[in-house]
């Protein structure tokens, strides 16, 4: 299904008093259109065997800006850790630099 996502990168800095600040900053200036597929069948069994996290596959136009250190939020979701998806893998589909395939899973904080 076509969806819009926002991709953010964690930026760590220090405030005036020396305390660490962690903020998620947008990689792109707006949402990115993508094709979002929720995991099903044997893929669910593979990823859920260790923990019960919601997994999905995202396909979007190729970019070299996204890494596994970034997080993804669906359009309309609040920008907090409870609604974030961590990126498991980044795959340049067919090595053609046309599409990027991301495997993501819902972040579950212990």
QUIJO-V759709 format. One record per backbone hydrogen bond with DSSP energy under -0.5 kcal/mol. CO is the residue of the C=O (numbers start at 0). NH is the residue of the N-H. If there is no record, write none. Layout:
co-><CO/CO>
nh-><NH/NH>
//
This chain:
co-><0/2/3/4/5/6/6/7/8/9/10/12/14/18/20/22/22/24/31/33/33/34/36/39/40/40/41/42/43/44/46/50/53/54/55/56/57/58/59/66/69/70/71/72/73/77/79/80/83/84/85/85/88/90/90/91/92/97/98/99/99/100/101/101/102/102/103/104/106>
nh-><35/33/74/31/72/26/27/70/24/11/22/20/17/14/12/10/24/8/4/2/35/58/56/42/43/44/45/46/47/48/50/52/105/38/103/36/101/34/99/69/86/7/84/5/76/79/82/83/106/71/87/104/102/92/100/94/95/61/92/59/101/90/57/103/87/88/55/85/108>
//
